[in-house]
Amino acid sequence: MLRVHFTAEDLARVTVATRLDPLWETMLGVQQLAYSVQVMPAMQGWRRRARRVVGQGGPVGSLRMLGALLPARGYFPDFLTPTAAEEGLDVGLEAIRGTPPRRLRDELMQLTDSGPARRRSAPVWMRNLAGGDRDRMAELTGAIRTVHDSVIAPEWTEAEARVEGDRARRARTVRDAGVHGLLGSLGPLVRWQPPVLHVDYPVDRDLSLGGRGLRLIPSYFCRRTPIALADPELRPVLVYPIDHSTVRPSSGTKPQALSALLGRTRARTLAALHDTATTGELARRLRISPASASQHVHVLAAANLVHSQRVGNQVLHTLTPLGAALLSGTRMPSEPSPGSFGLR
């Protein structure tokens, strides 16, 4: 059990990450690929595609290298997920390269000392990395980029849409129920019993925020259990899995779905979703029936312009990055480049 202790000052400093974190997503994605773990039904298609890439001469060596640093359960080094990665993969990798030597050594020693017996004898490259070998650090950051580009980036648009839907849900919760409601909405493995947030966790520990607040990071690849950094002196974060049980059209995106958008009512529907809305709220904005609003949203969702998620007895609709770009007339937000499937 992880117990996160809040003060009144901490409650005022709870934030939700504004974008996907490429390093957290890469590390958590590697855990789903490197081990025979149970994968959520919503992620099985991605896992099959990713393993196909690996089987066709993809980043086998890079996955193996990262897998040695990322056990299926328990501790993995904090330096792999620096706060700077909020600004993008390149910035995050530069932060990894700038890890202080003592911290690098201590965290790698903790990894080898905390796991099962098979990991107690660290491979030579890991011992060299702990000793400050720059070539090994270059090899590590190259492996991270290769894995990210080959198996994580192809899922990025879908991940962004789903995480944005989760962010919209949390924003409504804060609006309607405040920070207490937000912390209470992170279940089922998280329970808010003020002033302590109880999180089901593989180890028993306490984390006192001490006025620093808590940054909540919604994650596409996080599997079942939320994750916190191991070092209590680092900026407190809680990475939590988004709800993958979203409402999606059964037929998938088709060319005629985009053609169906070329109409006045659906253009108004898209514009009406500049703020997240339920089906009922959308119908009132457009002055049409809920059934008609639902039909128009279904077409927009089929074209990947709207993301819909069931929350209780309501369905919450929000624009995807593509939908927002179309509405504003701007370019799509930049996405990670697919890159090379081979080692660098």
C-alpha positions, 0 to 999 in steps of 0.5 A: 500500500502507498499512502500519500499524505496531503496538507492543505497546501498540497491540496492547492497544488494538485495538477494534472499533466497537460500532455502525454509523457513520452518517457513514462509511456515508453517505459510502461510500454516496454513492460507490457512487451518484455514480459508475459503479463496480462494485457487489458483487452483494449491493448491487445491489438497494440501488443500484437502489432508491436510484437510483429514489428519486433519479430520483423527485425525490429528493436529486439536488442533495445527492448532487451536492454530496457527490459533489464532496467524495467522489471515486471513489478517493483522498483525501476530507476527514477532517472529513466522518467525525468520531469523534463520529458513533459517538454518532449522526447528530446528534452527528456533524453537530454535530462537522462544524459545529464543524470548526476553520476552519484544518482545514476550509480545509486539507482542502478545499485538499488535496482540490482539489490531489490529484485529477484536473484536472477538480477543480482548479477548486473550485466557488464554494460549496466556496471559500466553505465553505473560507472559513468561510461558515456558510450553506455549512456549513449547506447541507453538513450539510443535504445530508448529512442529506437523503442519509442519510435518503432512501437510507441509512436505509431500508437501516439495519436490514439493515446493522445485522444484517449488521454485528452478524454481522461483530462476532460473528465478530470476537469469536469470533476474538479469543476463539479466536486473540487480537488477532493472529488478529483482525488476520489475519482482515481479508483478503483485501486485508489481511495481518498480518505482525507488527508491520505490518498491510499493506492494499492501498491506492490510495496508498503510505503508512505509519501509525505508531500510536505507542501510540494503538491502532487502532479497527476499523470494520466497514462495510456500504457500504465497497467492497472496499478498507479506508479509513484517515483521511488525517491521521496525527494523528487517532485511528487507524481502519481502516474495512473492508468486511464480508463480504456472502456471508451465508447467507439464506433464498431465499424472503425474509420471509413472514407465515407465518414469524412465525407459525411462531415461536409454538412452544416449541422455536423460542422456546428456539432464540431464547433459546439464541442469546443468545451467538453459536453455530454450528449444532453449538453450538446443537444441543448447547445445545438437545440436538437434532440439528444438522439440527433446529437448522438448520431452526429457525434457518432459520425465525428467519432468515426472520423477520429475528430471526437473522442467519447467516453462513458462516465457513469450513466452519461457519455462525455465527448471531447475533441481529438487533437485532429478535431481541435486542429480542424476546428481552429484551422491550424496544423495538427499538433506535432507527433513523434516521428515513426523513425527507424525500426532498427537499432541506432 
